[in-house]
Amino acid sequence: MSTINNTTNTTVSSATTIASNANPAAMPDMFIDDGSELFFKEGQFTELADFCQWDASKTEWLEEGIRDIRFEASYDEPLCAPEYAKQLKVSEEAVLDTQQHAGLNLTTSIGKKPVGDSATRNICARAMIGMNCYELLRKNNRGSLKEVLNLILAERTGATHIKYSHEKIRAVHSGRYAVIGNDELLRIMDEYMEANWPDREFISGYVSHELMQVVINLGAYKQQFFRKLPPELCRGYDPAVVMVSSDVAESAVRLIPAFNMGGVIAPMAKEVVIPHIGEDIKGRVTNAFTALLAYFDDAAIDISKLQGIQVVNSKAALVRVFTKYGMPKDESREALVAFDSVYGNAPVTAMDIYLAVCDTYGAVVRNHTQDAKKIFAAADCVARTARTRWSDVDMPGKEDL
């Protein structure tokens, strides 16, 4: 793990913790590779905001006709990287990183530029091909890959919104895509919190080329945010809110009510989704924060209902939940052993299964502190468990993984 420093032309490693005295906004130009993940710890909200403001200064959104853009193959030719870098007017690191990952360049109104890995899902959506098809051609025949993409795009009409950031194409969206930067989201969130919940605490932040996540603890306002929860359920827990923003996913912003279980942030039943498509996305995000307390009330009511739902085939139901919703297998196996030691084959409530999934999520967080994607997948499993239709999982079946 490396720490951001003030060295020129730095290539940031795939897992970077921001130093307590770092100020990315004041740093010279540096390149961030496709796999980079930046982690901000408790008390580093200012550093996160500075980074996002600096990142925005390195980002440009282009509006292009879909028939005006054109793909070219980027082959794995490291010896040619210096010459390609001159032609594309980017660093050698950017060329090498694209040769190893996305395998494409894209010509737009600002010239030919390397494509970042984060854009591949958008590109496949625009070209109406699956990711499996893309991967097959990227590995075996990049010439055919660019031909397929160009042939399909030539038959499409309309505009595209293209994100160019840190020397690469990072996202390719439809012309209806509503742009909002991470710096603007942080400003909206911070202004709302300062006006309504000034004693909130910044727990953590995460930034990659695909998404940003911010976790805010609201323990000072536990009575308000947990007013709809039974006291025995929230004893020892604090309310927290998670904000997730992505230039890649279908939703621009998600607000997720959550439990802070001693540092483990477990999503509650519902999340609020603000779509990319539509006018005045800043206004819609602001309105979503305004309704934050009501979202916690709705989530609390849904979770409370779990206490009244009996699950007869408890172990089989838990296995189905883990498998269906993508909880990592090692932690799932350990959780099943613990669950069996407590309940055996006895019927349980849906709340018992939900809490077992929350405990499993906590194990994933402890065991994979720097694997953000695995943590996000486990968190999604928690949230989806709370929304499960229990008749679909409460059936006899496998009781192990």
N, C-alpha and C positions, 0 to 999 in steps of 0.2 A: 504494500500500500504506500502510495506517495502522497506528499502534501504539496499543494499549490505554492509556488514560490515566484520570485520576480525575475526568473530567467527568461530571456527572449527565446522565441521559437520552441516553447516547451510542448512536448507531447504528453498529454495527461493520461495516466494509466486508467484501466477499466474500473478501478475502485479507489476513489480519492476522498479523503477526509479533509475538510477545509480547516486550516490552521486558525487558531483563535484570533490571531492578529492579521489575518489575510484580508485584503481589500481588492477583490477581483475587478471592481470598477476602475481602479487606478492602475491596473496592470497593463503591460505592453501586449501587443497581439500575441496570441498563442493558439495552437491548434488543438481541438478536442476530438479524439477519434470516435468511431461509431459506437464502441462499447463502453464509453465513459459513463460513470455514475458518480455524482457528487453528493456527499452526505454532510448535512449540517446538524450539529448537536444542540442540545438544550442551551438557550441563551444566545444563539447565533442567528437570530432573525435578521438583524441588521446586515450581517454578512450575506445571508440568502437574498435579501432585497437588493443589496449592492450587486451581487452576481447577476441577478435577473435583469437589472437595469443595464449592466454592461453587456449581457447576452443580447438584449434587445437592440443595442447599438451595432451589433454584428449581424443583425438579421434584416432581410429585405423580403417583402412579399410582392410577387410579380403576378400580374393578370395577363394571361396569354390565351390566344385562341388554341383550342385543342389540336387543330390541324397544323399549327405553326411550330409546335415543339417536335423534336426528333431525337430518338435514342441512337446511341452508338455503343458498341461493345467496348468494355475495358478489360483487356486480357491480363493475365498474371505474368507481367514482363517487368520485373523489378529493375533490370539494367536500363530499361528505357524510361524509367520514372523521371529522371531529370529533364529530358527533352519534352515529355508529355506535360510536366509541370509548367514549363515555359509556354507551351501552346495553350494550356487551359488557364494560365495566369493564377495558379494556386501553388501551394507548397508541395514538395515531393511527398511529405507525409500523407497529404490528402489523396494523392494519386495512388500510393502504395496501399492505403487503407481500403480504397474502393476496389482496387484490383483483387484484394483478398476477400472482400465481402460482397457488395452489391453487384459488381461486375458490369456497370453501365455508366455511361456519360449521357448528359441531356443538353441539347442545344435549345436555348431560349433567347429572349431579346438582349440578354447580357452576355451572350456567347455560350460556348460549350463548357460545362462544368461537371465535376464528378457527382455521382448520385450516392447519397448516404443510405445506410442500411435501413434507417427508420422510414424511408420513403417507399420501400418496396411493396408494403401492404397497400398503400394508396395507389401505386402504379398498377398493381394487379386489379384493383377495383375499377380503375378507369378503363383498363384494357379488357375487363371481364374475363380474366383467366385466374385459375386457382394458384395458391402459393406452391402447391406440389408441382404444378407444371413449371412455374417460374424456377424453382430450385433445381428441377431436372435439367432444364436448359442452361441455367447458370453454371452448373457443374460440368456439363458435357458439351454444350455448343452455344456459346454466347453470341455467335454470329446469327444463329437462327433465333435466339431470344430477341435480339433487337429488331429483326425483321418481323417477327410475330407482333411485337408491340407497335411498331410503326404502321403495319398493315391495318391493325384494328383501329388505332387512333385516327388513321386517315378516313375511316368511315364514320367517325363520331362528329358531332357538331357542338358548338357552344364554347364557353370559356373555361379556363382552369385558374385556380389560385395556387401558386407555387411558392414554397418557402425556401429561400436560399440563406443559409446560416453557416458560419464557420467553414467557408470554402466549399460547401457542398449543397446539393439539393436535398432538403430534409423532409419535404412533404409535397404531395401533388393532390390537390382537391378539386372539386367542381367549382364553377364560378359562383355558386350560391353560398360557398363556405364563409362563415362569419369569423373574422380574425379577432382574437384578443390575446395580448401578450401576458406572459407570466408576471412581468413587472406591474402591469395594470391590475391583474387579479390580486396580487399582494397588496396593492394600494387600496383597492375596494375592501378587501377583508380587514386590513388593519384599521381603516377609518371606521368601519362598522363596529369592530371590537372595541376600539377606543371610546366610541360614543355610547355603547350599550353594555359592554362587559369589560371594563378597563383593567380588571385584575386577572385577565386571562394570562396563560403561560404558554410560551412557545416550547414545544416538546422536541420536534425534529423536523427536518426538511430533506427532500431528496429531489435531485434534478438529473434527467438524462435527455437524450435527443428525442425520446418518445413521450415523456411525461414529467410533470412536477407533482410532488405530494407534500402537503404541509399538515402537521398535526398540532392542534391547539388544545391545551387542557383548560377545562372550565370548572375545576374543583371548587373554586370560590363561590360558585353559583349552583352547587349541587342540589339544594332544596328546590330551586326553580326548574332545573332541567330534568330532574328525576321525580317530579311531583306526581307523575302518573304511574310510577313503578312501586310494587310492594317493597316495604322497607327491607325485608330479609333478602331480596334479590340484589339490591344495590349496596348492601353493607360492605364497606371496604373498597368500593369502586368510586371513581370520579367520572363525571361526564367529560367527553372530549369530542371535538369535531375534526374530521379529516377532509381537506380539500384536495381534489385530484384534478389536474388539467392535462389534456393531451392534444397534440397536433395530429395524432394518428388515429385515435379511437373515434367512435361514432359520436360521442358526447364531448363537448368542449370542456365542461366543468361538472364535477360531481361533488356534492356536499354529503358527507356520511356521518350521521350521529353514531357515537361509539362509546364503549366502556373503556376507561383507563384502569386496567387491572394491575396496578403496581408497576406501570411502565410498559405493559403489553396492551396494545390498542386493539380491541375487538369490536368490529362493526356491529351495530344493532340491526333491527329488522329492515329498515328502509333507507334508501338513499335518494337524493334529489338530483335529477339530471337536467342540465341546461344544454340543449342541443346546439351543434355548430350552425345549423341552418336557421335563418330568421333574422329579422332586423333588431337593432338596438341590443346586442348581446350584453353590453356593459350594464344597461338598465335591468335586463333579466337576471344577471348575476347579483346585482344589488338587491333586487326584490327577493331573490332566494335567501340571501342572508337575513333580510328583514323577517322572514318567516321561520327562522331557525328554531325558535322555541316550540312552535307548532309541529315541526318535523320531529323533534324529540318526543313530544306527546304522542304522535301517531306511532312512532317506533316502540315506545314503552307499552302502549296498549296492545300492539301485536305480540310483543314478547310475553306480556302478562297472560295472554290467552294460551300460551304453551303449557302452563301449569294444569290446565283442564283437559288436555288431550292425552289419552292413554295410548301407549305403544306396546302391543303384546309381544311382537317378535323383535325385542330390543336390539340384540346383537346383529341380527340380519339387517335391521333398519339402519344401524350405525355404519355397517359395512357399505350399504348402498349409498348413504350420504357421502362418506369419504370417497367412494369410487366415482359417483355421479358428478360431484362438485370439485374434484381435483385436488384433494388434500394430499400432500406428499406422503409417500408410502411408509417410509421408516417411522415417522412420527405417528402415522395412523396405526401401525402394528402395535407400537408401544401403548397407545391409547386404548386399543381393544383389550389388551391384557389387563390394564388398570380397570377398565369398565367391567370386565368379567369378574374380577376379584371383588368388586363392590356389589354388583347386581346379579351376576350369574345369568340364569335364563328367566328371571322374574320380569314381569311387566314393569315398565317405567313410564314416566311422562315425557312428552316432547321436550319439556324444559330440561330434563336430565340429559337427553341427547344433545341439546343445544349447548349446555354447559360443558359436556365432554368434548364437543367440537371446539369450544373456546379454549379449553385447556390444551388441546392438541395444537391449536394455532399458537399458543404461548410457547410450546416446545419448538415449533418451527422458527419462531423469532429468536429464541435463545440459541438454537443450533446453527442458524444460517444468518447471522447478523449482517453480512454484507451481500446477501443474495436477495436483492429487492424483488425480482420477478417471482421467486418462490414465496416470499412473504406476501406479496400482493395476491397470488393465487390462493394461499391459505386464508387470507382475509376475505376473499370473495366467497370461499366455501362457508365461512361463518355466516356471512350475510344471507347467502342463499338457503342455508339450513333454517334460518328463522322464517323464511318465506315458503318452506317446503309444504307441499300437499301430502300430508302424512299417510293417506290411504295408498299412495303410490309406492311408499317404501316399507310400510308395515305389513310385510308378507314373509312367509318362511323362505329361507334361502341360505346362501353362504354366510358363515359366521366367522370367517377369517379372510385374510388378504394373502 
